[in-house]
Amino acid sequence: MTTFLEFEKPVAELKTRIADLRDSADDGSIDIAAEVERLEAKAERQLRDLYARLTPWQRTQVARHPERPHFKDYAAALITDFTPLAGDRNFGEDAAITGGLGRFRGRPVVVMGHEKGNDTTSRLRHNFGMAKPEGYRKAIRLMKLADQFRLPVITFVDTAGAFPGVEAEERGQAEAIARSTEACLSLGVPMIAAVVGEGGSGGAIALAAANRVLMFENAIYSVISPEGCASILWRSADKAADAAEAMRITAADLKRLNVIDRIVAEPLGGAHRDPAAAIATLGDAMEEELSALSAMTEAALLADRRRKFLEMSA
């Protein structure tokens, strides 16, 4: 059953009434088909109205929805012959970033992304998608492999940010993020990044400094979380909704500022309501962009990437 967000309460109440009606008619003595159909239509109308006027803070909640598809879902649906590669050849393995080799709709690629996990055990194992230095060094290793074998790079960005713990700082977190961003910008092969949930700070851009940055319409991408921004500016996380509005973190805002290149539509109510449809739509957009980039020379790809980042917010 779908987990409803706070602002979806009117829809949740209608869905509860529908479920109660169905339960009361289990013995077949009551014909409830017409009433259920009426309530279903009303619920869809309300959901459509809600999602037509989402605030940035509400989009933040949708982007963080626990049932939203994660990297493993995209890899399973879009990548065949996926062979994961682990470790940074320096310290160890970081499960917050998963990556490897595979085929995207028949085309050999290097693919990687943040994995948040979908239950308590997996979220702890993947550290909620917050990578440590070894995660970004693994990403660099994979990008170098892609360059060596002339394979396009596809990334899926979904993280609240890089892990801020003491051990991460001790192992060079900032340097690892900078090196990973540099590796993105230096690639001589096409690179496509998709912001599929949260794109948080340097932890996101380290996998997103690509030729083309795609973004789901209900995803967010920002230099800091709304709560973090509110704590700095207003000394209170309660102002997170105001911070989200001021920070311009939505796909529509970022497209106007040239931070991203393409907005990918989601099913009504968010990607978590129909993951298969959302993933297929994203796959189509990525295939279209990759086909165009594949016709470009290495020099053209490097120049295109440089131009893109210099023109942001212009």
C-alpha positions as MATLAB code, in Angstrom:
seq = 'MTTFLEFEKPVAELKTRIADLRDSADDGSIDIAAEVERLEAKAERQLRDLYARLTPWQRTQVARHPERPHFKDYAAALITDFTPLAGDRNFGEDAAITGGLGRFRGRPVVVMGHEKGNDTTSRLRHNFGMAKPEGYRKAIRLMKLADQFRLPVITFVDTAGAFPGVEAEERGQAEAIARSTEACLSLGVPMIAAVVGEGGSGGAIALAAANRVLMFENAIYSVISPEGCASILWRSADKAADAAEAMRITAADLKRLNVIDRIVAEPLGGAHRDPAAAIATLGDAMEEELSALSAMTEAALLADRRRKFLEMSA';
ca = [
       0.000    0.000    0.000;
       1.271    3.478   -0.897;
       2.618    5.592    1.952;
       0.863    8.949    1.776;
       2.660   12.198    2.503;
       1.196   14.803    4.848;
      -0.049   17.070    2.067;
      -1.749   14.065    0.419;
      -4.070   13.580    3.411;
      -7.309   14.337    1.450;
      -6.415   11.600   -1.056;
      -5.481    9.206    1.743;
      -8.894    9.717    3.356;
     -10.662    8.879    0.100;
      -8.533    5.775   -0.381;
      -9.404    4.679    3.159;
     -13.122    5.099    2.408;
     -12.707    3.024   -0.761;
     -10.925    0.274    1.162;
     -13.648    0.280    3.837;
     -16.345    0.001    1.189;
     -14.638   -2.949   -0.414;
     -14.216   -4.644    2.950;
     -17.904   -4.185    3.755;
     -18.903   -5.754    0.441;
     -16.752   -8.863    0.710;
     -19.802  -11.086    1.154;
     -21.222   -9.845   -2.174;
     -24.497   -8.654   -0.645;
     -23.852   -4.983   -1.471;
     -23.139   -3.559   -4.911;
     -20.558   -0.841   -4.353;
     -19.049   -0.656   -7.842;
     -20.597    2.702   -8.759;
     -19.632    4.353   -5.464;
     -16.076    2.998   -5.647;
     -15.738    4.287   -9.197;
     -16.980    7.723   -8.129;
     -14.556    7.887   -5.200;
     -11.630    6.641   -7.318;
     -12.296    9.385   -9.863;
     -12.505   11.979   -7.090;
      -9.236   10.758   -5.569;
      -7.477   11.013   -8.936;
      -8.802   14.537   -9.448;
      -7.583   15.589   -6.032;
      -4.179   14.006   -6.638;
      -3.905   15.755   -9.998;
      -4.846   19.099   -8.431;
      -2.315   18.648   -5.619;
       0.551   17.750   -7.951;
      -0.261   20.600  -10.334;
       0.659   23.130   -7.631;
       3.329   21.487   -5.484;
       5.534   23.808   -3.459;
       9.318   23.264   -3.444;
       9.044   21.808    0.071;
       6.349   19.368   -1.019;
       8.525   18.301   -3.968;
      11.315   17.716   -1.457;
       9.056   15.301    0.409;
       8.173   13.505   -2.827;
      11.871   13.275   -3.768;
      12.547   11.621   -0.405;
       9.583    9.243   -0.516;
      10.730    5.859    0.898;
       9.049    3.928   -1.936;
      10.696    5.937   -4.715;
      12.823    3.784   -7.088;
      16.518    3.551   -6.239;
      19.655    2.634   -8.170;
      19.070   -1.103   -7.963;
      15.642   -0.629   -9.556;
      17.040    1.422  -12.442;
      19.879   -1.020  -12.992;
      17.540   -4.016  -12.956;
      15.164   -2.442  -15.485;
      17.551   -0.602  -17.802;
      20.893   -2.418  -17.623;
      21.405   -5.951  -18.908;
      24.472   -8.099  -18.176;
      25.230   -5.832  -15.212;
      28.522   -6.757  -13.552;
      29.163   -4.771  -10.357;
      32.719   -3.708   -9.526;
      33.652   -3.089   -5.904;
      36.375   -1.273   -4.005;
      38.545    1.774   -4.593;
      41.860   -0.163   -4.697;
      43.002    1.954   -1.762;
      40.876    1.592    1.379;
      37.809   -0.528    0.825;
      34.304   -0.872   -0.539;
      31.563    1.726   -0.068;
      28.049    0.407   -0.710;
      26.588    3.942   -0.826;
      27.745    4.086   -4.462;
      27.136    1.048   -6.650;
      28.608    0.728  -10.119;
      29.917   -1.553  -12.780;
      29.703   -2.625  -16.414;
      26.626   -3.509  -18.395;
      24.552   -2.833  -21.478;
      22.062   -0.012  -21.731;
      19.546   -1.047  -24.397;
      22.252   -3.032  -26.139;
      25.013   -0.413  -25.804;
      28.017   -1.247  -23.554;
      28.283    1.327  -20.745;
      29.755    2.037  -17.352;
      26.912    2.727  -14.930;
      26.950    3.912  -11.315;
      24.774    5.657   -8.787;
      23.873    6.283   -5.172;
      21.920    3.509   -3.476;
      19.872    4.455   -0.395;
      18.342    1.055    0.377;
      14.658    0.299    0.872;
      14.417   -1.104    4.417;
      16.268   -0.652    7.692;
      18.882   -3.318    6.994;
      19.700   -2.189    3.461;
      19.649    1.498    4.384;
      22.240    0.889    7.068;
      24.328   -1.230    4.686;
      24.250    1.513    2.044;
      24.608    4.295    4.624;
      21.428    5.940    3.281;
      23.235    6.752    0.026;
      25.780    9.015    1.736;
      29.151    8.048    0.306;
      32.534    8.182    1.994;
      35.829    8.947    0.188;
      36.229    5.342   -0.935;
      32.871    5.595   -2.714;
      33.997    8.562   -4.780;
      37.377    6.953   -5.429;
      35.532    3.890   -6.713;
      33.585    6.209   -9.014;
      36.871    7.677  -10.291;
      38.179    4.166  -10.900;
      35.080    3.328  -12.945;
      35.309    6.549  -14.963;
      38.946    5.849  -15.803;
      37.895    2.376  -16.933;
      35.220    3.940  -19.130;
      37.753    6.293  -20.700;
      40.214    3.486  -21.314;
      37.684    1.286  -23.112;
      35.716    4.154  -24.721;
      32.469    3.355  -22.923;
      29.772    5.962  -22.225;
      29.065    6.723  -18.555;
      25.576    6.802  -17.048;
      24.986    7.892  -13.466;
      21.931    7.977  -11.192;
      22.119   10.661   -8.516;
      20.146   10.228   -5.294;
      21.832   11.358   -2.099;
      21.233   13.800    0.717;
      24.955   14.544    0.459;
      28.338   13.000    1.110;
      28.800   11.380    4.538;
      29.900   14.107    7.017;
      31.446   11.815    9.651;
      34.874   12.216   11.218;
      36.271    9.081    9.557;
      35.279   10.401    6.139;
      37.083   13.669    6.789;
      40.111   11.775    8.034;
      40.270    9.852    4.763;
      40.003   12.961    2.597;
      36.313   13.449    1.822;
      36.604   16.896    0.219;
      39.557   15.860   -1.929;
      37.795   12.698   -3.095;
      34.687   14.677   -4.112;
      36.823   17.213   -5.983;
      38.743   14.449   -7.783;
      35.518   12.701   -8.759;
      34.102   15.955  -10.159;
      37.351   16.472  -12.051;
      37.123   12.947  -13.458;
      33.604   13.706  -14.763;
      34.781   16.889  -16.449;
      37.827   15.162  -17.975;
      36.013   12.234  -19.571;
      36.600   11.796  -23.288;
      33.416    9.753  -23.648;
      29.742   10.765  -23.373;
      28.401   11.126  -19.850;
      24.757   11.385  -18.837;
      23.600   11.988  -15.265;
      20.050   11.662  -13.983;
      18.941   13.265  -10.704;
      16.267   10.771   -9.696;
      15.598   11.768   -6.083;
      17.747   14.045   -3.959;
      20.770   15.757   -5.454;
      22.561   16.972   -2.359;
      25.623   19.223   -2.505;
      29.075   18.012   -3.599;
      28.031   14.459   -2.886;
      25.712   14.742   -5.885;
      27.765   16.821   -8.295;
      30.670   14.388   -7.950;
      28.588   12.042  -10.125;
      26.692   14.700  -12.067;
      29.235   16.932  -13.862;
      28.055   15.420  -17.132;
      27.425   16.415  -20.745;
      23.699   16.103  -20.121;
      21.989   16.309  -16.743;
      18.441   14.968  -16.665;
      16.142   15.437  -13.688;
      12.820   13.968  -12.670;
      10.152   16.642  -12.271;
       9.746   15.893   -8.553;
      13.450   15.510   -7.774;
      15.496   18.227   -6.042;
      19.084   19.404   -6.588;
      20.758   21.858   -4.225;
      23.969   22.949   -2.550;
      22.547   22.101    0.898;
      19.366   20.552    2.245;
      16.454   22.918    3.008;
      16.767   21.997    6.693;
      20.490   22.772    6.662;
      19.941   26.092    4.928;
      17.187   27.048    7.390;
      19.409   26.175   10.342;
      22.103   28.520    9.026;
      19.905   31.433    7.936;
      17.137   31.317   10.540;
      18.718   29.171   13.245;
      15.732   26.843   12.953;
      15.015   23.807   10.778;
      11.331   24.732   11.091;
      11.943   27.244    8.298;
      12.835   24.462    5.838;
       9.823   25.243    3.624;
      10.950   28.879    3.300;
      14.480   27.758    2.527;
      13.282   25.360   -0.154;
      11.393   28.222   -1.816;
      14.385   30.574   -1.691;
      16.993   28.050   -2.870;
      15.428   27.272   -6.272;
      15.849   23.527   -5.897;
      13.139   22.252   -8.238;
      13.622   20.922  -11.754;
      11.739   23.865  -13.298;
      13.941   26.400  -11.489;
      17.155   24.594  -12.361;
      16.200   24.252  -16.015;
      15.698   28.040  -16.186;
      19.145   28.517  -14.613;
      20.783   26.092  -17.092;
      21.905   23.828  -14.246;
      20.098   20.868  -15.821;
      19.323   20.114  -19.455;
      16.083   18.177  -19.418;
      13.114   17.562  -17.144;
      11.702   14.031  -17.207;
       7.996   13.672  -16.453;
       6.827   11.366  -13.673;
       3.580    9.404  -13.350;
       0.792   11.247  -11.571;
       1.608   11.318   -7.865;
       5.337   10.702   -8.269;
       7.676    7.982   -9.503;
       6.885    5.782   -6.493;
       3.283    5.300   -7.659;
       4.338    3.650  -10.933;
       8.069    2.860  -10.821;
       8.050    0.841  -14.055;
       6.551    3.709  -16.053;
       8.906    6.269  -14.476;
      11.977    4.148  -15.191;
      10.903    3.487  -18.779;
      10.346    7.212  -19.412;
      13.762    8.051  -17.994;
      15.340    5.285  -20.065;
      13.836    6.720  -23.258;
      15.178   10.191  -22.445;
      18.646    8.845  -21.647;
      18.742    6.805  -24.841;
      17.839    9.862  -26.910;
      20.535   11.999  -25.283;
      23.167    9.267  -25.503;
      22.502    8.699  -29.185;
      23.108   12.393  -29.894;
      26.273   12.541  -27.800;
      27.723    9.375  -29.338;
      28.109   11.172  -32.664;
      30.474   13.742  -31.095;
      34.268   13.552  -31.046;
      36.255   13.524  -27.808;
      37.290   17.151  -28.320;
      33.678   18.137  -28.950;
      32.477   16.312  -25.831;
      35.062   18.056  -23.658;
      34.240   21.453  -25.154;
      30.503   20.809  -24.765;
      30.910   19.919  -21.100;
      33.091   22.951  -20.421;
      30.622   25.291  -22.161;
      27.704   23.812  -20.253;
      29.182   24.492  -16.823;
      30.489   27.955  -17.715;
      27.030   29.003  -18.920;
      25.149   27.966  -15.800;
      22.772   30.680  -14.552;
      23.707   32.861  -17.549;
];
